[in-house]
Amino acid sequence: MAKDPPEDGPNLPAPLRYGGKVIHDRDEMVSLTDMWRAAGSPAEKRPADWLSQVATKEFVSHVEATLDAGQGGIQTSKGGRGIGGNTFAHWQIGLAYAKYLSHEFHIWANTAVRERMEEVRSTARLPSPGNPTDPATILQVIQHLQSQVVAQGGRLIALDRIEASEGSRCITDIAKLLGMRPTDLFRFMSARRWIYRRPGTDTWLAYQDKQDAGLMEHEPFRFTSRDGTPRVRMNALVTPRGLVRLAGLLGKDVQEVPAHG
């Protein structure tokens, strides 16, 4: 049986996993073959079958039209003797395939795959390594890293200061700090499963895993209803750590957080 190459390393992020199965990704591509296997290997929903559909071809063409010149949306490799091939696709195509596979898998992929791709885009790419023993190559890498430190140094100091600050804030205030419209931030946080609404209500609540991670918390808000009845509802607040995480996901800078007062 063929073995996959090592997945973990000192400079590599942990691989995506679903149901105990690894889903490989590289640059902004994700393996449709791995997604199919992780979703239970449904015989009627193989990547090749889905990619052959007219609607899929139209969608792939649309995605490819938005990519850089020479960059394809689909990359298929043939396996050797006794080894199956693998089909990689741009992550936007991968999310469409996830929706085709199952609702449950799509919900997972819509968060996990998106966040991985956001990490990929926000990570500075090193120059081509060339010969790792060549002094010129080593100097090039060092100079690149130094430039990244200078460029990111001020931002990292600011984010560290924010994360160490005290006081959570409502989502509307967080949107102002991030320089975006509150409606856009609410939509972003809902799509990333940070917040949700119970049916029949207009109150946003934080998902439990975001509370457990120290990214969000709740604060009781006491008010009087129209009939004079005292009521209490829970307001979802973003913690300083949550603000830093959102800034990273959105690629936003937060220069200063005013003190509560």
Secondary structure, DSSP 8 states (H G I E B T S, - for coil): --------BTTB---EEETTEEE-EETTEEEHHHHHHHTT--GGG-HHHHHTSHHHHHHHHHHHHHS-TT--SEEEE---TT---EEEEEHHHHHHHHHHH-HHHHHHHHHHHHHHHHHHHHS--------TT-HHHHHHHHHHHHHHHHHHHHHHHHHHHHHTS---EEHHHHHHHHTS-HHHHHHHHHHTTSEEE-TT---EEE-HHHHHTTSEEEEEEEEE-TTS-EEEEEEEEE-HHHHHHHHHHHT----------
